[in-house]
């Protein structure tokens, strides 16, 4: 007796093709990333600087801890542009950063006018660090990558905050 669970065609009972399966996995990944960031923000000190730092470190931890899922999320499927659910999931994950930064702007903590532009900058920083930590410096320990991320986030926050 052979279970359908082990059948190579079992996933196609739920997904029309491999691309649809991969898209669903990437959507799930963005949901997990969003939840990880929200948890990190909730556990941080209740100020926008600490929350943004926590979200950045959470992003990096996610990227380093689940590299295959992270690559799928930001891989060719996302760039193809025809996957509305995937783009919505990515946008919802990104909105967490925008919200933290907007709160910082509203509270007079961050010295910027455009929360989305500042969120793009913060995202680019941690996304780049994730790639550095995995591809360029694979012999670095997670602590070394986290240390670099903490220093980089500190510099970013110095630029964002009012004197």
N, C-alpha and C positions, 0 to 999 in steps of 0.2 A: 504494500500500500504506500502510495506516495502522496504526500500532502501538497495541495496547490500552493501552499506558502513557499515551497522550495522550487516551484516551477519558474523557469526563466520568463515565462509569459504572464505570470501573475500580476505584475504592475500594470500591464496594459488593460486589465479589467477596470482599472480606476483612472488611467491616463491614456490619452489617445496616442501618444508617442513618447519617445525618450525626452524630447525637448519639454513637453508638458510636465513630465515627472521632475526634471531638473528645475524647471521654473517653480514648481510647488515647493521643492526643497529650499530654493533660494528665498522664496517668500517666507517660509518658516524661519529661515536664518535671520532675516531682517526683524521678524517678530521677537526672536530670542535676543537679538542685539538690543532692540528697543527696551525689552523688559530688563535686561542686565543694566542698561544705562539708567532706567528709572529706579531700580533698586539701589544703585550706587549713589544716585542723587538723593534719594530718601534717607540713606544712611550717613550722608555727608553733613557737615555743619550747615545750618540753614542760612547760608549766604551764597550769592551767585558765584563768587570766586571759588569757594570750596566745591560747590556743586558742579561747576564747569570742569574743574580739575578731576573730580571723581568720575564724571562722564568720560573724559578723555582717557583716563587710566583704565576704566571699564572696557572701553572700545579696544584698547590695545590688548588687554587681557583676553578678550573674546577672539581677536584676530590671531594671537599667538597660540591660544588654547584649542582653536578649531580651524586650523589653516585650510583644510579642504573645503569646508563650508564657506569660509570667508572668500576663498578664491572663486567659488561658484557664484556667490552673491555679487561680486564685482567683476565677473568675467564677461565673456562674449554675449551671454543672454541679455544682460542689462544694456549693453551697447547697441543691440539690435533694434531697440525702440518699439517693438510690436507687442510687448508684454505689459499690459496695463496693470495687472495685479502686482507684478514685480515692481513696477515704478511706484505704485501707491504704497507698497510696503516699505520701499526705500525712503520715500518722502515722509512717511509716518515716523520712521526711525530718526531721520534728520530733524524733524520738527521738534524733537526733544531738546536738541542743542539750541535751536532758534528760540524756544520758549525760555530756557535758562538765561540766555543772553538778553532776551527782551526784558525779562524780570530785572536783570542787572541794569539795563538802560533805564527802566521805569523807576528804579530805586536810586538812580544817580550814581551807581557804582561804576558802570562801564562808560567810558568816554567815546562812544560811537553812536551813530545815528541809525545805522542799518543793521538790524539783528541778523538778517540772512547773510549779508556779506561777512560779518564777523564769524558766524557759524561756519561758513565755507572755509574761512581761514583756519579756525580751530580744527575742523574736520580734515583739511589738507595736512595739517601738522601731524595729527595722530595717525592718519592713514599712511602718510609717508613713513612715519616711524615704524609702523607695523611692517612695511615692506623692507625697510632697512634692517629691522630686527630679524626678519626671516630670510631674506635673500642676500643682502649685502654683508651682513655680519652673522652668519649662521652659528658661529662658534661662541657668540655672546650668550651669557646666561640670561634667563628671564629677568633676574634682578638688575643686570646691567642695562637691559633695554628699558626696564621700568625707571631706572635712575636717569637715563637720558630723557625719557618722556617727562619725568618730573621737572627736570631742569628746563626743558623746552616749554612745558606748560607755564612754568614760572615766568619765563621771558615773555610769552604771549600775554599772560595776565598783567604783567607790568605795563605792556603796551596798551591794553584795553582799559585799565582802571584809571580813574581820576587821581591826580596827585593829592 
